[in-house]
């Protein structure tokens, strides 16, 4: 086991690599390219420059936290496929730089979240801290304002000022995405990357998609909540999918596992049958809710 430390880059971190090197236990650094926005390609020369900064200080670049996932990927937006291609290119370049550990998250609206950036411990050291009660007491749209004064000049991934200036637009973007739909987009994103990861040298790459990624108060299970009174259900009968409990006018969209729309139909009956020849994502919207199902 090797001990590493998070470093926020020479443009933002008040702690230098030379200071980190003074600890006899820390050998590696976890960092990222803080000037890159989600959806942008990390060029190989940019990655190598970061790696050189770390190695010149007598440390090694152990991994990246994070290559941020764009909102278009998380919401199935128009730029999703373009941004996935950019993500794959970034992973390829990281592999070429001999960096094979990359973190990601799929949280909506707010990325990496803490309520305190400098909690004092009994021994006088300071640590990051998270308190759910504090989060619950905040207005989600004002969360950035409540936290930014404690950043001490740093830029937290996913909390870039340029992004947080559009926080109301982000809430609007995510409002119709419930937990199941968000989870489907997460699976589509992961399925798009796995083969490319293997080619780029991420032999031990493991993904553990979690519905907890859609659980922060105010942006989460709270967005686009489905009606608890609905009886909407789906089951298989051979190669047919039977959807029951539709209420009023409904729209049924069928996507492949890469997120490409295969068909769309409007329905006015409480029951609908669909014949399937491949694994798909079915998105159902009726007068009560929008819900997605993955059918293998």
CORDA-V10038 format. One record per residue. N is the residue number from 0. RES is the residue in one letter. PHI is phi in radians with two decimals (999 if undefined). Layout:
BEGIN
n=N res=RES phi=PHI
n=N res=RES phi=PHI
END
This chain:
BEGIN
n=0 res=X phi=999
n=1 res=X phi=-2.08
n=2 res=X phi=-1.53
n=3 res=X phi=-2.18
n=4 res=X phi=-2.40
n=5 res=X phi=-1.27
n=6 res=X phi=-2.29
n=7 res=X phi=-1.63
n=8 res=X phi=1.58
n=9 res=X phi=-1.17
n=10 res=X phi=-1.45
n=11 res=X phi=-2.21
n=12 res=X phi=-1.46
n=13 res=X phi=-1.35
n=14 res=X phi=-1.68
n=15 res=X phi=-1.56
n=16 res=X phi=-1.11
n=17 res=X phi=-1.12
n=18 res=X phi=-1.20
n=19 res=X phi=-1.08
n=20 res=X phi=-1.10
n=21 res=X phi=-1.16
n=22 res=X phi=-1.35
n=23 res=X phi=-1.23
n=24 res=X phi=-1.59
n=25 res=X phi=-1.47
n=26 res=X phi=-2.00
n=27 res=X phi=-2.20
n=28 res=X phi=-2.20
n=29 res=X phi=-1.90
n=30 res=X phi=-2.63
n=31 res=X phi=-2.77
n=32 res=X phi=-1.64
n=33 res=X phi=-1.31
n=34 res=X phi=-1.58
n=35 res=X phi=-1.70
n=36 res=X phi=-1.62
n=37 res=X phi=-0.95
n=38 res=X phi=1.69
n=39 res=X phi=-1.59
n=40 res=X phi=-1.39
n=41 res=X phi=-1.46
n=42 res=X phi=-1.32
n=43 res=X phi=-1.04
n=44 res=X phi=-1.16
n=45 res=X phi=-1.19
n=46 res=X phi=-1.15
n=47 res=X phi=-1.13
n=48 res=X phi=-1.15
n=49 res=X phi=-1.10
n=50 res=X phi=-1.06
n=51 res=X phi=-1.13
n=52 res=X phi=-0.98
n=53 res=X phi=-1.19
n=54 res=X phi=-1.21
n=55 res=X phi=-1.11
n=56 res=X phi=-1.58
n=57 res=X phi=1.47
n=58 res=X phi=-2.10
n=59 res=X phi=-2.29
n=60 res=X phi=-1.46
n=61 res=X phi=-1.38
n=62 res=X phi=3.14
n=63 res=X phi=-2.02
n=64 res=X phi=-2.38
n=65 res=X phi=-2.29
n=66 res=X phi=-1.63
n=67 res=X phi=-1.20
n=68 res=X phi=-1.58
n=69 res=X phi=-1.23
n=70 res=X phi=-1.14
n=71 res=X phi=-1.12
n=72 res=X phi=-1.22
n=73 res=X phi=-1.22
n=74 res=X phi=-1.94
n=75 res=X phi=1.19
n=76 res=X phi=-1.28
n=77 res=X phi=-1.01
n=78 res=X phi=-1.61
n=79 res=X phi=-0.98
n=80 res=X phi=-1.09
n=81 res=X phi=-1.08
n=82 res=X phi=-1.22
n=83 res=X phi=-1.14
n=84 res=X phi=-1.08
n=85 res=X phi=-1.13
n=86 res=X phi=-1.11
n=87 res=X phi=-1.08
n=88 res=X phi=-1.08
n=89 res=X phi=-1.08
n=90 res=X phi=-1.11
n=91 res=X phi=-1.07
n=92 res=X phi=-1.18
n=93 res=X phi=-1.12
n=94 res=X phi=-1.09
n=95 res=X phi=-1.10
n=96 res=X phi=-1.51
n=97 res=X phi=1.13
n=98 res=X phi=-2.01
n=99 res=X phi=-2.19
n=100 res=X phi=-2.22
n=101 res=X phi=-2.30
n=102 res=X phi=-1.69
n=103 res=X phi=-2.65
n=104 res=X phi=-2.51
n=105 res=X phi=-2.22
n=106 res=X phi=-1.34
n=107 res=X phi=-1.44
n=108 res=X phi=1.09
n=109 res=X phi=-1.67
n=110 res=X phi=-1.52
n=111 res=X phi=-0.74
n=112 res=X phi=-2.29
n=113 res=X phi=-2.40
n=114 res=X phi=-1.72
n=115 res=X phi=-2.40
n=116 res=X phi=-1.79
n=117 res=X phi=-2.62
n=118 res=X phi=-1.21
n=119 res=X phi=-1.46
n=120 res=X phi=-1.64
n=121 res=X phi=-1.06
n=122 res=X phi=-1.52
n=123 res=X phi=1.63
n=124 res=X phi=-1.38
n=125 res=X phi=-2.01
n=126 res=X phi=-2.43
n=127 res=X phi=-1.35
n=128 res=X phi=-2.54
n=129 res=X phi=-2.31
n=130 res=X phi=-2.28
n=131 res=X phi=-1.10
n=132 res=X phi=-1.09
n=133 res=X phi=-1.17
n=134 res=X phi=-1.05
n=135 res=X phi=-1.12
n=136 res=X phi=-1.51
n=137 res=X phi=-1.60
n=138 res=X phi=-1.36
n=139 res=X phi=-0.92
n=140 res=X phi=-1.26
n=141 res=X phi=-1.92
n=142 res=X phi=-1.09
n=143 res=X phi=-1.08
n=144 res=X phi=-1.08
n=145 res=X phi=-1.26
n=146 res=X phi=-1.80
n=147 res=X phi=-1.08
n=148 res=X phi=-1.19
n=149 res=X phi=-1.75
n=150 res=X phi=-1.33
n=151 res=X phi=0.98
n=152 res=X phi=1.51
n=153 res=X phi=-1.44
n=154 res=X phi=-2.09
n=155 res=X phi=-1.48
n=156 res=X phi=-0.96
n=157 res=X phi=1.50
n=158 res=X phi=-1.99
n=159 res=X phi=-1.01
n=160 res=X phi=-0.93
n=161 res=X phi=-1.08
n=162 res=X phi=-1.36
n=163 res=X phi=-1.24
n=164 res=X phi=-1.10
n=165 res=X phi=-1.88
n=166 res=X phi=-1.07
n=167 res=X phi=-1.16
n=168 res=X phi=-1.14
n=169 res=X phi=-1.15
n=170 res=X phi=-1.08
n=171 res=X phi=-1.15
n=172 res=X phi=-1.09
n=173 res=X phi=-1.65
n=174 res=X phi=-1.10
n=175 res=X phi=-1.73
n=176 res=X phi=-1.78
n=177 res=X phi=-1.50
n=178 res=X phi=-1.06
n=179 res=X phi=-1.15
n=180 res=X phi=-1.13
n=181 res=X phi=-1.05
n=182 res=X phi=-1.16
n=183 res=X phi=-1.11
n=184 res=X phi=-1.11
n=185 res=X phi=-1.10
n=186 res=X phi=-1.14
n=187 res=X phi=-1.07
n=188 res=X phi=-1.07
n=189 res=X phi=-1.15
n=190 res=X phi=-1.04
n=191 res=X phi=-1.22
n=192 res=X phi=-1.68
n=193 res=X phi=-0.98
n=194 res=X phi=-1.06
n=195 res=X phi=-1.19
n=196 res=X phi=-1.09
n=197 res=X phi=-1.08
n=198 res=X phi=-1.14
n=199 res=X phi=-1.47
n=200 res=X phi=1.72
n=201 res=X phi=-1.60
n=202 res=X phi=-1.04
n=203 res=X phi=-1.77
n=204 res=X phi=-1.08
n=205 res=X phi=-2.30
n=206 res=X phi=-2.07
n=207 res=X phi=-2.20
n=208 res=X phi=-0.99
n=209 res=X phi=-2.27
n=210 res=X phi=-1.19
n=211 res=X phi=-1.13
n=212 res=X phi=-1.06
n=213 res=X phi=-1.94
n=214 res=X phi=-2.39
n=215 res=X phi=-1.38
n=216 res=X phi=-0.96
n=217 res=X phi=1.66
n=218 res=X phi=-2.36
n=219 res=X phi=-2.43
n=220 res=X phi=-1.11
n=221 res=X phi=-1.30
n=222 res=X phi=-1.57
n=223 res=X phi=0.92
n=224 res=X phi=-1.08
n=225 res=X phi=-1.52
n=226 res=X phi=-1.26
n=227 res=X phi=-1.31
n=228 res=X phi=-1.56
n=229 res=X phi=-1.30
n=230 res=X phi=-1.85
n=231 res=X phi=-1.03
n=232 res=X phi=-2.60
n=233 res=X phi=-2.48
n=234 res=X phi=-2.59
n=235 res=X phi=-1.73
n=236 res=X phi=-2.32
n=237 res=X phi=1.18
n=238 res=X phi=-1.69
n=239 res=X phi=-1.91
n=240 res=X phi=-1.88
n=241 res=X phi=-1.91
n=242 res=X phi=-1.84
n=243 res=X phi=-2.07
n=244 res=X phi=1.50
n=245 res=X phi=-1.16
n=246 res=X phi=-2.10
n=247 res=X phi=1.19
n=248 res=X phi=-1.25
n=249 res=X phi=-2.33
n=250 res=X phi=-2.09
n=251 res=X phi=-2.02
n=252 res=X phi=-1.95
n=253 res=X phi=-2.07
n=254 res=X phi=-2.09
n=255 res=X phi=-1.38
n=256 res=X phi=-1.29
n=257 res=X phi=-1.64
n=258 res=X phi=1.55
n=259 res=X phi=-1.48
n=260 res=X phi=-1.23
n=261 res=X phi=-1.69
n=262 res=X phi=-2.80
n=263 res=X phi=-2.57
n=264 res=X phi=-2.51
n=265 res=X phi=-1.74
n=266 res=X phi=-2.33
n=267 res=X phi=-2.10
n=268 res=X phi=-1.82
n=269 res=X phi=-1.27
n=270 res=X phi=-2.28
n=271 res=X phi=-2.48
n=272 res=X phi=-1.97
n=273 res=X phi=-2.30
n=274 res=X phi=-1.61
n=275 res=X phi=-2.13
n=276 res=X phi=-2.10
n=277 res=X phi=-2.76
n=278 res=X phi=-1.09
n=279 res=X phi=-2.56
n=280 res=X phi=-1.90
n=281 res=X phi=-1.88
n=282 res=X phi=-1.93
n=283 res=X phi=-2.01
n=284 res=X phi=-2.16
n=285 res=X phi=-2.20
n=286 res=X phi=-1.22
n=287 res=X phi=-1.78
n=288 res=X phi=-2.97
n=289 res=X phi=-2.14
n=290 res=X phi=-2.50
n=291 res=X phi=-2.05
n=292 res=X phi=-2.28
n=293 res=X phi=-1.70
n=294 res=X phi=-2.11
n=295 res=X phi=-1.72
END
